[in-house]
Amino acid sequence: MSTSPVAERLAPGVQDRLETRTLFGQVMALVAVTIGFTALGAYIGRDLTGGWGIAAFVAGLVLLLGLKATADRSQPLATTMLFALGLLLGLVLGPGLAAYTAADPAAVWQAAGATALFTAALGSFGWATRRDLASVARVSFWALLALLVFGLVAILVTIPGANLIYAVAGLLIFSGFTAYDFQRLRVAGQEDAIPIAASIFLDVLNVFQLFLLLFRGGGDT
């Protein structure tokens, strides 16, 4: 029976604990700075029009797709791309986040706090468990595709409580992604730091948006 690369490196003593902790600190610092750039982008883009938002999203997607290959060749350039990704996604989120803040600022802070607790809990589980979570990540991937299809259908057809369903299902899906990404971090090498930081950043960003939707009553009117 074949095993995933993560499973092959989960045995004790595979990697020096000091090196692992150092890498953990580096990745968390990268995630924190990227989130800072996202907040800056959201502030700058709070009055951004739709066309510019789409352009920022496409540019961010291009950076994300090229991040892994760039990290293999140049860590400084990949780090710059990661921070630029955070800034661009902040520009995309800016107008919506500004509207949420104006309408219900408490929901924004509640979503931020819940995101921190969610990430800490699922990250701790993923870090600590000896079970290989690669299968969980695969299931989460296909579930995410199904959720996106559901979201498209909900735009075209009125489904009672669609946004609430979307938010809860999305949180369940990203619980799998978050746990798996922290497990990957535990067994990662230095060359994996930036790609994993990007994955965790995207987990955090999506979880925040899902909690924001949830705390706004599912967004249903």
C-alpha positions as CSV (number, residue, x, y, z in Angstrom):
1,M,0.0,0.0,0.0
2,S,1.4,3.4,-1.0
3,T,1.7,6.2,1.6
4,S,1.7,9.9,1.2
5,P,5.0,11.9,1.6
6,V,3.5,13.3,4.8
7,A,2.9,9.9,6.3
8,E,6.5,8.8,5.5
9,R,7.8,11.7,7.6
10,L,5.5,11.5,10.6
11,A,7.6,9.1,12.6
12,P,9.5,10.6,15.6
13,G,13.0,11.7,15.1
14,V,12.6,12.5,11.4
15,Q,13.5,16.2,11.9
16,D,15.3,18.0,14.6
17,R,12.8,19.6,17.0
18,L,14.7,22.9,17.1
19,E,14.7,23.2,13.4
20,T,11.0,22.4,13.3
21,R,10.2,25.1,15.8
22,T,12.3,27.6,14.0
23,L,10.5,26.8,10.7
24,F,7.2,27.1,12.5
25,G,8.1,30.5,13.8
26,Q,9.2,31.6,10.3
27,V,6.0,30.4,8.6
28,M,3.8,32.0,11.2
29,A,5.7,35.3,10.8
30,L,5.2,35.1,7.1
31,V,1.5,34.5,7.6
32,A,1.2,37.4,10.0
33,V,3.0,39.8,7.7
34,T,0.9,38.7,4.7
35,I,-2.3,39.2,6.7
36,G,-1.0,42.7,7.6
37,F,-0.6,43.4,3.8
38,T,-4.2,42.1,3.3
39,A,-5.4,44.6,5.9
40,L,-3.5,47.4,4.2
41,G,-4.9,46.4,0.9
42,A,-8.4,46.3,2.3
43,Y,-8.0,49.9,3.6
44,I,-6.6,51.1,0.3
45,G,-9.2,49.3,-1.7
46,R,-12.2,50.2,0.4
47,D,-13.6,52.4,-2.4
48,L,-12.3,50.2,-5.3
49,T,-14.7,49.7,-8.2
50,G,-15.6,46.2,-9.5
51,G,-13.3,46.3,-12.5
52,W,-10.2,47.0,-10.5
53,G,-11.2,44.3,-8.0
54,I,-11.4,41.7,-10.8
55,A,-8.0,42.8,-12.0
56,A,-6.5,42.5,-8.6
57,F,-8.0,39.0,-8.2
58,V,-6.6,37.9,-11.5
59,A,-3.1,39.3,-10.6
60,G,-3.3,37.6,-7.2
61,L,-4.2,34.3,-8.9
62,V,-1.2,34.6,-11.2
63,L,1.1,35.2,-8.2
64,L,-0.3,32.2,-6.4
65,L,0.1,29.8,-9.3
66,G,3.7,30.9,-9.7
67,L,4.7,30.9,-6.0
68,K,5.9,27.3,-5.6
69,A,8.1,27.4,-8.7
70,T,9.5,30.7,-7.7
71,A,10.2,29.5,-4.1
72,D,12.3,26.7,-5.5
73,R,14.5,29.2,-7.3
74,S,14.5,32.4,-5.2
75,Q,13.2,32.7,-1.6
76,P,13.4,36.5,-1.5
77,L,11.4,36.9,-4.7
78,A,8.8,34.3,-3.5
79,T,8.5,36.2,-0.2
80,T,7.8,39.4,-2.1
81,M,5.2,37.6,-4.2
82,L,3.5,36.2,-1.1
83,F,3.2,39.7,0.4
84,A,2.0,41.1,-2.9
85,L,-0.6,38.3,-3.0
86,G,-1.9,39.4,0.5
87,L,-2.1,43.1,-0.7
88,L,-4.0,42.2,-3.9
89,L,-6.5,40.0,-2.1
90,G,-6.9,42.8,0.4
91,L,-7.8,45.1,-2.5
92,V,-10.4,42.6,-3.6
93,L,-12.0,42.3,-0.2
94,G,-11.8,46.1,0.6
95,P,-15.2,47.3,-0.6
96,G,-17.1,44.3,0.9
97,L,-15.2,44.5,4.2
98,A,-15.9,48.3,4.4
99,A,-19.6,47.6,3.9
100,Y,-19.6,45.0,6.6
101,T,-17.7,47.3,9.0
102,A,-20.1,50.2,8.4
103,A,-23.2,48.0,8.9
104,D,-22.1,45.7,11.8
105,P,-18.6,46.4,13.1
106,A,-19.1,43.9,15.9
107,A,-19.5,41.1,13.4
108,V,-16.1,41.9,11.9
109,W,-14.3,41.6,15.3
110,Q,-16.3,38.5,16.2
111,A,-15.2,36.9,12.9
112,A,-11.6,37.9,13.5
113,G,-11.6,36.4,17.0
114,A,-13.4,33.2,15.9
115,T,-10.9,32.8,13.0
116,A,-8.0,33.0,15.5
117,L,-9.5,30.4,17.7
118,F,-10.5,28.2,14.8
119,T,-7.0,28.3,13.3
120,A,-5.3,27.7,16.7
121,A,-7.6,24.7,17.4
122,L,-7.4,23.0,14.0
123,G,-3.7,23.9,13.7
124,S,-2.9,22.3,17.0
125,F,-4.8,19.2,16.0
126,G,-3.0,18.9,12.7
127,W,0.3,19.5,14.3
128,A,-0.2,16.9,17.1
129,T,-2.0,14.1,15.3
130,R,-0.1,11.0,14.1
131,R,-2.8,10.2,11.6
132,D,-2.0,11.0,8.0
133,L,-4.4,13.8,7.0
134,A,-3.7,13.6,3.2
135,S,-7.0,11.7,2.7
136,V,-8.8,14.4,4.6
137,A,-7.3,17.1,2.4
138,R,-8.4,15.2,-0.7
139,V,-12.0,14.9,0.6
140,S,-11.9,18.6,1.5
141,F,-10.8,19.5,-2.0
142,W,-13.7,17.7,-3.7
143,A,-16.1,19.0,-1.1
144,L,-14.9,22.5,-1.9
145,L,-15.6,22.0,-5.6
146,A,-19.1,20.8,-4.7
147,L,-19.6,23.9,-2.4
148,L,-18.6,26.2,-5.2
149,V,-21.1,24.6,-7.5
150,F,-23.8,25.0,-4.7
151,G,-22.8,28.6,-4.5
152,L,-23.3,29.1,-8.2
153,V,-26.7,27.4,-8.1
154,A,-27.8,29.5,-5.1
155,I,-27.1,32.6,-7.2
156,L,-29.5,31.4,-9.9
157,V,-32.1,29.7,-7.7
158,T,-33.5,30.9,-4.4
159,I,-32.5,28.4,-1.7
160,P,-33.7,29.1,1.8
161,G,-30.8,29.6,4.2
162,A,-28.3,29.1,1.3
163,N,-25.7,31.5,2.8
164,L,-25.9,29.9,6.2
165,I,-25.5,26.4,4.6
166,Y,-22.6,27.8,2.6
167,A,-20.8,29.2,5.7
168,V,-21.2,26.2,7.9
169,A,-20.2,23.7,5.1
170,G,-17.2,26.0,4.2
171,L,-16.0,26.0,7.8
172,L,-16.2,22.2,7.9
173,I,-14.2,22.0,4.7
174,F,-11.5,24.4,5.8
175,S,-11.2,22.6,9.1
176,G,-9.7,19.8,7.0
177,F,-7.5,22.1,5.0
178,T,-6.2,23.9,8.1
179,A,-5.4,20.7,10.0
180,Y,-3.6,19.2,7.0
181,D,-1.5,22.4,6.3
182,F,-0.3,22.4,9.9
183,Q,0.6,18.8,9.6
184,R,2.5,19.6,6.4
185,L,4.3,22.3,8.3
186,R,5.4,19.9,11.0
187,V,7.2,17.7,8.5
188,A,8.3,20.4,6.1
189,G,11.7,21.5,5.0
190,Q,13.0,25.0,4.7
191,E,12.2,25.0,1.0
192,D,8.5,24.5,1.8
193,A,8.2,27.5,4.1
194,I,6.7,30.0,1.7
195,P,4.2,27.7,-0.1
196,I,2.9,26.4,3.2
197,A,2.7,30.0,4.5
198,A,0.6,30.8,1.5
199,S,-1.7,27.8,2.1
200,I,-2.2,28.7,5.8
201,F,-2.8,32.4,4.8
202,L,-5.5,31.3,2.4
203,D,-7.0,29.1,5.0
204,V,-7.2,32.0,7.5
205,L,-8.6,34.4,4.9
206,N,-11.4,32.0,3.8
207,V,-12.3,31.1,7.3
208,F,-12.5,34.8,8.2
209,Q,-14.9,35.4,5.4
210,L,-17.0,32.4,6.3
211,F,-17.3,33.4,9.9
212,L,-18.2,37.0,8.8
213,L,-21.0,35.6,6.7
214,L,-22.1,33.4,9.6
215,F,-22.1,36.3,12.2
216,R,-24.0,38.5,9.8
217,G,-26.9,36.0,10.1
218,G,-25.9,34.0,7.1
219,G,-26.3,37.1,5.0
220,D,-29.9,36.3,4.1
221,T,-32.4,39.0,3.9
